[in-house]
Amino acid sequence: MSDVVVVGGGLAGLAAAVALAGDGAKVTLLERRPAIGGRAYSYEHPALGEVVDSQHVVLGCCTNLLGLMQQAGASDLVRWYDELMFLEPGGRRSVMKPSGLPAPMHQALSFLQAPMLGLKDKAGIAAGLLRFLRGYPADDTESFASWLKRTGQTERAIRHFWEPVVVGALNDGFEQCSVKYAGKVFHESFLKSQEGGRLGVPAVPLTEFFTPVAELAEQLGVTVKLKCGVDGLEQRDGRWVIRTADGEQLTDAVVLATDFRQTQRLIAGLGGEVGIEFEQFVTAPITTVHLWYDRDVTEMDHAVLLDTRIQWVFAKTRIRRWETGRGSYLELVISASRAELGMGREEILASALQELELFFPKVREAKLLKSGVLKEARATFSVTPGLDAYRPTQLTEWPSLYLAGDWTATEWPSTMEGAVRSGRLAAGAMVGDVARFMAAETPAGGWMRWISR
Ligand SMILES: Cc1cc2nc3c(=O)[nH]c(=O)nc-3n(C[C@H](O)[C@H](O)[C@H](O)COP(=O)(O)OP(=O)(O)OC[C@H]3O[C@@H](n4cnc5c(N)ncnc54)[C@H](O)[C@@H]3O)c2cc1C
């Protein structure tokens, strides 16, 4: 097997590097930032003196990401939850959790008991979910907004069920999400099996979470070069020349595991017809608010907040099992936060604190020791209706040049799982066997063994 340079040390690049090095290739991974992980990263915030990240979660159906973590011996860094708590202002709780019933009925009891929804809302949701029972549409041209209208969903069902799940998982409004990917979320996480819908939360900051994967890559012989941005590449005598500030590196094959903007920049330098309509991709922001209190303010590890700008609250002190007496650290997540991009830190903080008090009255008595607001302007790309036609496969028209990155064709939205899949698919394309490095999908459970396509 030949020399390979992987450009980009996000999850796509790491997954490609691990797969190829494990298969015998001599791999160099070039990352322009000082740490691996790409968008899934944490860092020490200079003003706060705390290691911060934007909360990422995984689902049981993320089999490639979880497989990579297992390969790296880091599965125990994921904390698993079977329950999902929905909170209304005032504190009323609805819990979605599995009972002993077989899939797809495993969440039915808690759904029927959920006070956040009325009978009519539940009937509409149940009828809607039935449409995703066997699977989800292969065609991605219809928007979820159109589907909600077409299936006659009530206003409260939208606010209290469809919106928190879809906006939380796909990070954009209904017009900007196709039914295909929304349906995938519901099929995989609510219907297909109990295991596929389990919620996993990293129990350590993200860079620490993914360090074992980088260590695995190095154990397999990958040379990882940080602070080593690639400025350009070109073909020369049947090989590739990679240009960095340190000079040139010759290689037989390249995986560009960069986000779509960087990929566009790098392949534009190759000249000729590129064949990818990059302008079809739009990105959406995520804003997170980080709060350190002098005491515990909730006994929950996490919850979905309804009828607010904040969609999720994570009690990181509890998730990370900090010893009691250290106060508490909460992170509030605002998905698809375009409005917040134009707002100042103080304004975002004031609004978030006001909202938080509606759900957790203890916050009023607690002392806020410090706070931070992180804005990730281009957190994810949106699975806009029709985008599949523009997502390139990992094979390119240039010999021995492959693409990876969550935005390439993976059949997944912008997620860590999508990124790992893309890296493994690129590695598979290089060895001429696309399926070689892919993990098996979560098996259907209960009655879904006969129902799911
Ligand atoms: C705030 C936030 C919350 C999120 N929440 C979740 C979640 O809950 N669950 C989930 O599954 N996903 C979540 N995501 C999405 C997830 O982080 C991404 O889908 C995934 O990390 C993308 O990985 P990637 O490798 O495709 O791209 P990236 O992570 O963007 O990696 C690309 C890498 O390439 C490097 N690079 C770029 N140009 C060059 C160059 N010229 N030379 C060398 N290196 C270069 C970059 O520095 C970067 O490290 C979230 C993202 C954000 C930002």
The ligand as an SDF file (V2000), in Angstrom:
LIG
                    3D

 53 58  0  0  0  0  0  0  0  0999 V2000
  -21.4290   23.7030   18.3430 C   0  0  0  0  0  0  0  0  0  0  0  0
  -21.5500   22.3900   17.6280 C   0  0  0  0  0  0  0  0  0  0  0  0
  -22.3830   21.4080   18.1370 C   0  0  0  0  0  0  0  0  0  0  0  0
  -22.4990   20.1920   17.4850 C   0  0  0  0  0  0  0  0  0  0  0  0
  -23.2620   19.2090   18.0330 N   0  0  0  0  0  0  0  0  0  0  0  0
  -23.2070   17.9650   17.5160 C   0  0  0  0  0  0  0  0  0  0  0  0
  -23.8350   16.8820   18.1860 C   0  0  0  0  0  0  0  0  0  0  0  0
  -24.4390   17.0410   19.2380 O   0  0  0  0  0  0  0  0  0  0  0  0
  -23.7370   15.6450   17.6270 N   0  0  0  0  0  0  0  0  0  0  0  0
  -23.0690   15.4220   16.4510 C   0  0  0  0  0  0  0  0  0  0  0  0
  -22.9830   14.2710   16.0240 O   0  0  0  0  0  0  0  0  0  0  0  0
  -22.4650   16.4400   15.7910 N   0  0  0  0  0  0  0  0  0  0  0  0
  -22.5210   17.6950   16.2920 C   0  0  0  0  0  0  0  0  0  0  0  0
  -21.8830   18.7160   15.6420 N   0  0  0  0  0  0  0  0  0  0  0  0
  -21.3370   18.4860   14.2940 C   0  0  0  0  0  0  0  0  0  0  0  0
  -19.9780   17.7760   14.3290 C   0  0  0  0  0  0  0  0  0  0  0  0
  -19.0810   18.4750   15.1740 O   0  0  0  0  0  0  0  0  0  0  0  0
  -19.4290   17.7710   12.9110 C   0  0  0  0  0  0  0  0  0  0  0  0
  -20.3750   17.2140   12.0350 O   0  0  0  0  0  0  0  0  0  0  0  0
  -18.1480   16.9440   12.7830 C   0  0  0  0  0  0  0  0  0  0  0  0
  -17.2650   17.2060   13.8270 O   0  0  0  0  0  0  0  0  0  0  0  0
  -17.5080   17.2820   11.4310 C   0  0  0  0  0  0  0  0  0  0  0  0
  -16.2790   16.6150   11.2970 O   0  0  0  0  0  0  0  0  0  0  0  0
  -15.4200   16.7400    9.9570 P   0  0  0  0  0  0  0  0  0  0  0  0
  -14.1790   15.9810   10.1970 O   0  0  0  0  0  0  0  0  0  0  0  0
  -16.2690   16.3950    8.8090 O   0  0  0  0  0  0  0  0  0  0  0  0
  -15.1210   18.3030    9.8010 O   0  0  0  0  0  0  0  0  0  0  0  0
  -14.3120   19.2850   10.7490 P   0  0  0  0  0  0  0  0  0  0  0  0
  -14.5610   18.9460   12.1640 O   0  0  0  0  0  0  0  0  0  0  0  0
  -14.6400   20.6500   10.2840 O   0  0  0  0  0  0  0  0  0  0  0  0
  -12.7890   18.9480   10.4430 O   0  0  0  0  0  0  0  0  0  0  0  0
  -12.0700   19.5210    9.3930 C   0  0  0  0  0  0  0  0  0  0  0  0
  -10.6430   19.7040    9.8750 C   0  0  0  0  0  0  0  0  0  0  0  0
   -9.8500   20.1390    8.7970 O   0  0  0  0  0  0  0  0  0  0  0  0
   -8.9430   21.1050    9.2690 C   0  0  0  0  0  0  0  0  0  0  0  0
   -8.5170   21.8980    8.1120 N   0  0  0  0  0  0  0  0  0  0  0  0
   -9.2690   22.7200    7.3500 C   0  0  0  0  0  0  0  0  0  0  0  0
   -8.5240   23.2460    6.3740 N   0  0  0  0  0  0  0  0  0  0  0  0
   -7.2770   22.7330    6.5040 C   0  0  0  0  0  0  0  0  0  0  0  0
   -6.0830   22.9000    5.7710 C   0  0  0  0  0  0  0  0  0  0  0  0
   -6.0230   23.6890    4.7100 N   0  0  0  0  0  0  0  0  0  0  0  0
   -4.9880   22.2310    6.1920 N   0  0  0  0  0  0  0  0  0  0  0  0
   -5.0400   21.3900    7.2630 C   0  0  0  0  0  0  0  0  0  0  0  0
   -6.1570   21.2180    7.9980 N   0  0  0  0  0  0  0  0  0  0  0  0
   -7.2610   21.8730    7.6100 C   0  0  0  0  0  0  0  0  0  0  0  0
   -9.7830   21.9090   10.2660 C   0  0  0  0  0  0  0  0  0  0  0  0
   -8.9620   22.6590   11.1360 O   0  0  0  0  0  0  0  0  0  0  0  0
  -10.5260   20.7770   10.9580 C   0  0  0  0  0  0  0  0  0  0  0  0
   -9.8120   20.2500   12.0540 O   0  0  0  0  0  0  0  0  0  0  0  0
  -21.7780   19.9630   16.2690 C   0  0  0  0  0  0  0  0  0  0  0  0
  -20.9550   20.9620   15.7800 C   0  0  0  0  0  0  0  0  0  0  0  0
  -20.8110   22.1420   16.4510 C   0  0  0  0  0  0  0  0  0  0  0  0
  -19.8590   23.1530   15.9210 C   0  0  0  0  0  0  0  0  0  0  0  0
  1  2  1  0
  2  3  1  0
  2 52  2  0
  3  4  2  0
  4  5  1  0
  4 50  1  0
  5  6  2  0
  6  7  1  0
  6 13  1  0
  7  8  2  0
  7  9  1  0
  9 10  1  0
 10 11  2  0
 10 12  1  0
 12 13  2  0
 13 14  1  0
 14 15  1  0
 14 50  1  0
 15 16  1  0
 16 17  1  0
 16 18  1  0
 18 19  1  0
 18 20  1  0
 20 21  1  0
 20 22  1  0
 22 23  1  0
 23 24  1  0
 24 25  2  0
 24 26  1  0
 24 27  1  0
 27 28  1  0
 28 29  2  0
 28 30  1  0
 28 31  1  0
 31 32  1  0
 32 33  1  0
 33 34  1  0
 33 48  1  0
 34 35  1  0
 35 36  1  0
 35 46  1  0
 36 37  1  0
 36 45  1  0
 37 38  2  0
 38 39  1  0
 39 40  1  0
 39 45  2  0
 40 41  1  0
 40 42  2  0
 42 43  1  0
 43 44  2  0
 44 45  1  0
 46 47  1  0
 46 48  1  0
 48 49  1  0
 50 51  2  0
 51 52  1  0
 52 53  1  0
M  END
$$$$
